[in-house]
Amino acid sequence: MPTATLEKPATVVTAIRILYLVVAIGVGRVVIAVIRHADVRSPDFLIFTKVLFYAAAIFLISRLGKGKNWARWALATLLAIGIPLTVLPALDGISHSALNTGLVLMQLGLYITAMALVFRQPSSTWFAAEHASQ
């Protein structure tokens, strides 16, 4: 007998919106980087890697919206790995591009906020219920 699943909590809905905003800001950063460096070097590799990265992020965010607990943990792991790989170069590059540094720090703050929302009690209860119903 199938069990009724809980309604998706507002914290998860908000976190998903925030995560899509993080991706959108990242795409904007790629466009800015390509424009700034197009005359210096070929942006093909940058574009290719960022397309792969953001496609994976969109996939994980969509799975998060479906209640997949593994996606929640994958995004949290990426955050933990990404903090030192993002903050230190961003702070080092502030003299080169304050706009880019500001966008990086905004992305990081939004990402941390989204992860805090998906690990709050209502969200955790929903993820546990979704996992149990499968």
C-alpha positions as CSV (number, residue, x, y, z in Angstrom):
1,M,0.0,0.0,0.0
2,P,1.6,3.3,-1.1
3,T,2.1,5.9,1.6
4,A,1.1,9.5,1.1
5,T,4.2,11.7,0.8
6,L,4.5,14.9,2.7
7,E,4.1,18.2,0.9
8,K,7.4,19.8,-0.1
9,P,8.4,22.3,2.7
10,A,8.8,26.0,1.9
11,T,12.4,25.7,3.0
12,V,13.1,23.3,0.1
13,V,11.3,25.3,-2.4
14,T,13.2,28.4,-1.4
15,A,16.5,26.6,-1.4
16,I,15.9,25.3,-4.9
17,R,15.1,28.8,-6.2
18,I,18.3,30.1,-4.5
19,L,20.4,27.3,-6.1
20,Y,19.0,28.1,-9.5
21,L,20.0,31.8,-8.8
22,V,23.5,30.6,-7.9
23,V,23.7,28.9,-11.3
24,A,22.4,32.0,-13.1
25,I,25.0,34.2,-11.4
26,G,27.7,31.6,-12.4
27,V,26.6,31.7,-16.0
28,G,26.8,35.5,-15.9
29,R,30.3,35.3,-14.5
30,V,31.3,33.0,-17.4
31,V,30.0,35.5,-19.9
32,I,31.9,38.3,-18.2
33,A,35.1,36.2,-18.1
34,V,34.7,35.3,-21.8
35,I,34.2,38.9,-22.8
36,R,37.2,40.1,-20.7
37,H,39.6,37.5,-22.0
38,A,38.4,36.7,-25.5
39,D,41.2,38.6,-27.1
40,V,43.9,37.1,-24.9
41,R,43.1,33.3,-25.1
42,S,40.5,31.0,-26.4
43,P,37.5,30.7,-24.1
44,D,36.5,27.3,-25.4
45,F,37.8,25.2,-22.6
46,L,36.3,27.6,-20.0
47,I,32.9,27.4,-21.6
48,F,33.1,23.6,-22.0
49,T,34.0,23.0,-18.4
50,K,31.4,25.5,-17.1
51,V,28.7,24.0,-19.2
52,L,29.4,20.5,-17.8
53,F,29.6,21.9,-14.3
54,Y,26.4,23.8,-14.5
55,A,24.6,21.0,-16.2
56,A,25.6,18.7,-13.3
57,A,24.4,21.4,-10.8
58,I,21.1,21.7,-12.6
59,F,20.7,17.9,-12.5
60,L,21.4,17.8,-8.8
61,I,19.1,20.7,-8.0
62,S,16.3,19.0,-10.0
63,R,16.9,15.7,-8.0
64,L,16.9,17.7,-4.8
65,G,13.4,19.0,-5.8
66,K,12.3,15.4,-6.2
67,G,13.3,14.6,-2.7
68,K,16.5,12.7,-3.4
69,N,18.5,12.8,-0.2
70,W,21.7,11.8,-2.1
71,A,21.4,15.0,-4.1
72,R,21.3,17.0,-0.9
73,W,24.4,15.4,0.3
74,A,26.2,15.7,-3.1
75,L,25.5,19.5,-3.1
76,A,26.7,19.8,0.5
77,T,29.9,17.9,-0.4
78,L,30.4,20.2,-3.4
79,L,30.0,23.2,-1.1
80,A,32.6,21.9,1.3
81,I,35.1,21.2,-1.5
82,G,34.3,24.5,-3.2
83,I,34.7,26.9,-0.2
84,P,38.6,26.9,-0.2
85,L,38.8,26.6,-3.9
86,T,36.5,29.6,-4.4
87,V,37.2,32.0,-1.6
88,L,41.0,32.2,-1.7
89,P,41.3,32.8,-5.4
90,A,38.4,35.3,-5.3
91,L,40.1,37.3,-2.5
92,D,43.4,37.1,-4.4
93,G,41.8,38.4,-7.5
94,I,39.9,41.3,-6.0
95,S,42.4,43.8,-7.4
96,H,41.8,42.4,-10.9
97,S,38.0,42.3,-10.8
98,A,36.0,43.5,-7.9
99,L,32.8,42.7,-9.8
100,N,33.8,39.0,-10.2
101,T,34.9,38.8,-6.6
102,G,31.6,40.3,-5.4
103,L,29.7,37.8,-7.6
104,V,31.7,34.9,-6.3
105,L,31.1,35.9,-2.7
106,M,27.4,36.4,-3.4
107,Q,27.2,33.0,-5.0
108,L,28.9,31.4,-2.0
109,G,26.6,33.2,0.5
110,L,23.5,32.1,-1.4
111,Y,24.8,28.6,-1.7
112,I,25.4,28.4,2.1
113,T,22.0,29.8,2.7
114,A,20.4,27.2,0.4
115,M,22.2,24.4,2.1
116,A,21.2,25.6,5.5
117,L,17.6,25.6,4.4
118,V,17.7,22.0,3.1
119,F,19.3,20.7,6.3
120,R,16.7,22.4,8.6
121,Q,14.2,20.2,10.4
122,P,11.2,20.5,8.1
123,S,13.4,19.7,5.1
124,S,15.2,16.8,6.7
125,T,11.8,15.3,7.7
126,W,10.6,15.6,4.1
127,F,13.8,14.1,2.7
128,A,13.5,11.2,5.2
129,A,9.8,10.6,4.3
130,E,10.6,10.7,0.5
131,H,13.5,8.2,1.0
132,A,11.3,5.9,3.1
133,S,8.5,5.9,0.5
134,Q,10.7,4.7,-2.3
